[in-house]
Amino acid sequence: MNGTTHSNANDRPLGSLLRDLTHEVSDLVRSEIALVRAETAESISHAGTAIAAIAVGAILGLAALMIALQAVVIALAEVMEPWLASAIVAAAVAALAWFMINKGQNELTATSLMPQRTARNVQKDAQVVTDHLQSDTPAATSPVHPMTSTATAERRDLEKETRR
C-alpha cells in the first residue's frame, strides 16, 4: 500500500453518510431546478410560435371581413348576385382563418408546455431512491451517484439545445 486508506461506506460514521446524502440531495434539487428552467424556456419559445400562428389567423379573419365588404362592392357591378359573390369569398377566407387559429390553439395545449424531460428525470430519480432503499445498499458506495449524473447530463443536453 502507498499509505492511503480506501474507506468503505460501511466503515464511515453515520454523520458523514448523512452529510453526503444531504449534499447529494441538494445537488439533485439544483440540477432538477436548472433542468426545469431550461425546459421551460424551450416551451415558451414553442408557445411564441403558436401565438404567432394565432395572430396570423386573427389577421386573416380581419382580411375575411375586408374582402367580404370589398366583394359586396365589386359584386354590384357583376352579373352574379352580389350577396353570392360576397358569401363565397368571405367563406373561403373565414375557413383559412379558422384553420390557422385552431392550429395555434392545438399547439398551445397544456401537454406541450409541460417539462417532459424533467418529469422523466424525477421519475427516474424516485426509482433509483426506491431501488437503493429496497436493496439496503448505501447510495454513497458508488463514485458517481446515478441520480445526480442523470439529472446533470439531461440539464447539460437541454442547455446546449436551448443555446442553439
Secondary structure, 3 states (H helix, E strand, C coil): CCCCCCCCHHHCCHHHHHHHHHHHHHHHHHHHHHHHHHHHHHHHHHHHHHHHHHHHHHHHHHHHHHHHHHHHHHHHCCCCCHHHHHHHHHHHHHHHHHHHHHHHHHHCCHHHHCCHHHHHHHHHHHHHHHHHHHHCCCHHHCCCCHHHHHHHHHHHHHHHHHHC
